[in-house]
Amino acid sequence: MQQHRILIVEDEEIIRLGLQDNFELENYEVETACDGEEAIAKTDSFQPHLILLDVMLPKKSGFEVCRIIRKKHPECIIIMLTAKTEETSKVAGLDMGADDYVTKPFSILELLARVKAFLRRIDLQTQANPTKQLASVDAIDFADIHLDFKKFIATKGGVPLELSTREFQILKYFWQRRGEVVLREDLLQDLWGYTPENMPSTRTIDNHIVNLRRKLEDDQANPKIILSIRGAGYKFDA
């Protein structure tokens, strides 16, 4: 199995070196960066599979770094590290294209488990696991929305929509299960790669749905496309 590459972007030296030590002990290939500009340069040269990205950085914020990296390297996994507990900050990170977020102070064991789950999904995709046929849909149209999953292009009423790679994946998953109730846990397992043993809070999913509704729905307070099913999850009604 390949050795996964991880880039740690953190301006606080103690945290940065501590994370580096822990991930190197788990046999990951690790590089570090201490500001936003170095993070972008290191991503281009190191080509990491996964980035741990602090929000508060010198030169460029973590949000700006995430936006730039997501456009240049759409397959790279980005986990935001933030000391902020406000929901708006977490949603902003996801809106920039982050796959997940971890709030400081965090458990290193939980962080290691999350990283392992994401990288396990990379391995499954590399092996072309046929259990989930998410690649069989190239483009879809519903309501006034067009999604092209090959070119990562989205429009609503002919106007371009800015969707992250993760948001495209969620919508493809919903489309292939349209009319069904999709559990939050299903999304975390099938798209994020978590297992029942290391399942995180489902708030990650809820924040992505908030973002998608803001972009897709005419009235996000009364959604018609992504419906909430109380006590279960969501249903895609296209």
N, C-alpha and C positions, 0 to 999 in steps of 0.2 A: 504494500500500500504506500502511496506517495506521502512524503513528509510535507505537511501543510505549512504555508507561510503566513505569519501573522504580523501586522504592523500595529504597534502601540503608539498612539499619538496623545501625549500627556505632558503638560508643561511643568507639573510638580515632580521634581526629580525623585523623591522618595517613592511616590506612587508608581512612576514610570519604571524605575529599577525593580521595585517589588513585583510588578506585573511581569516584567521581562524574566525575572528569576523563576517565577511560578510556571510560566508557559514553556520556558526552556527545559525545566524539569519534567514536563509532560511530553518532551521530545518534539516540540514545534520549532520551526526555524523562525526566529524573531528578529525584527528590526524595530527601531524606535525613532520617533520624531518629537520635537518639543515645541513646534509652532506650526501654524497652518500652512505656510509656504513650503516648509520642509516636508510636511505630510504629503502634499501634492507631488513634489519631486520624488519622494521615496516610493510613492505608489506607482509612478511611471517606471521607475528603475527596478524596484523589487518585485512588482506584480504580485502583491499578497492575495491569498484566498479570502482573508478576513481582516478587517480593520477595527480596532477598539479606538474610538474617537471621542476625545473629551470635547465638551461644548465650549468651555471658556479657554480660548487659546490666544496667544499673541499673533499679530500680523494679519491673520484671517481667522474668523470664528469657526467653530466646529460646524455650524450650519452651512456656512459658505463653502467650507472644504467638502462637506458631504454633497452639496449640490454639484460642485465641479467634478468630483470623483465619480458620482453616479452617472453623469453624462459620458465621461471618458471611459469608465470601466463598469458597465452595467451589471456584470456578473459578480462583481466583488461584494462580499457581505459586509455590511457596516452596522456595528453596534455602538450606539452613542452612550457615553458616560457623562452623566450630569449630576450636579449637586442640587439642581433646582427640583422642587417637588410640584411646581405648578403644572397642571394638566396642559396648559397652552404651550409650555416649553417642550413637552414630550410630543405633542401633536406637530409642532413646528419641525422637530427632527424627523419625524416620519414623513412629513410633507416634502422635506428636502431629499427624501429617498432612503432614509435609514431603514434597516430591516427590524431593528429592535432597539431598546434602550435599557440601561441599568442605572438606577439612582444611587448616588453615593450617600452614605457609606454602604458598600455592598459586601456580600460574602464572596470570598475568592472561590469557594467551592461551587457556589451557584453560578458564578461567572464562567468557571471552567466547564461546568455542565452545559451551559447555554452554547458556548463556543463549540464544544464537542458535538452537540446536536446539529448545529448548522453545518459543520464540516462533514458530518456523516451524510447529510443530504447531498453535498457535492459529490461524495464518493458514489452514492446511489445513482446520481445523474450521469456520472462518468461511465458507470457500468451499464447505462441505458436500461435501467430497471423498468420492465414493461407493466408493472402493476398499476401505475397511474398514467393513463394515456392523455396527458395534458398537452402534448405537442401536436395533437391531431387537428386542432382548430387553428387556422391561420388568421381569419378575420371574421368579425360578426357585426351585425347592425341590429339595433333595437331602439324603439322610440326615435329620438333624433340624434342618437349617438352611434358613432362608427369607431370600432377598435380594430387595429391591425397589429396582431401579436408578433408578426415577423419583423415589421419595421418599427415597432413601438411608437405608433402614431395613433392619436386619439382626437376625435372632434365631437363637438356637441353643437348641433345646428350649423355645421360647417365651420365653427370657430375652434381653433386648436385648443386641446386640453393638455395641461402638464400633469402626466401621471408617472409615478415612479415604477421601476421594474417590479417591485413587490405588488403594487396596485394592479398592474397588468396581470400578474400571476393570480391574484385573488379573483379578479373578474373572470379570467379564463376558467378557474375552478368553479365559480358560481355558475357560469354559463353551462358547463358540462353537467351541472347538477340542478339546473333551473327547475323550479317547482318543488324541489325537495327541501327539507329542513337540514341545513348544514350546521353541525355543532361547532362551537368555537374550538373544541378539542380536536376535531377533524382537521381544521385548518392548521393548527399548531403542529400536528403530526405530519400531515401530508405536504405542507408547504414549508414549514420551518424546520421539520426534521426532529422535533421533540418526541420523546417516548412517554408512556404513562408514568414511568418511574421518575422522570425529571421535568414534569410538566410545570411551566411557570404560570403566573397569573394570566388570565384571559383578557386582561385590560389591554394588552398589546393589540389583540384583534379588534376590540371595541374602538380603539383610537384610529386604527386604519379605516374602519367603517365610517367613523365620523368624517374623516378626510374625504373618503369616496363620495359620501352623500353630499358634502359641500360642493363637490365638483360635478356630480352627475344629476342630482335631483333638482327639479324646479323649485321645490319647497322642502328644504331638508328637515324642517320640523314635522312635515307630513310626508314621509318618503313613500314613493310608489314603486321603486325599483328594487331596493334592498330593504326588505321588511324584517323587523325584529319579531322573533318568536319567543315569547316570555318563557324564561326558565330553560331554554334550549339553545337557541342560536339565531340564525338568519335564514331567510328564503329569498332567492333571486326571482323576481317576477318580471320577466321581459316579454 
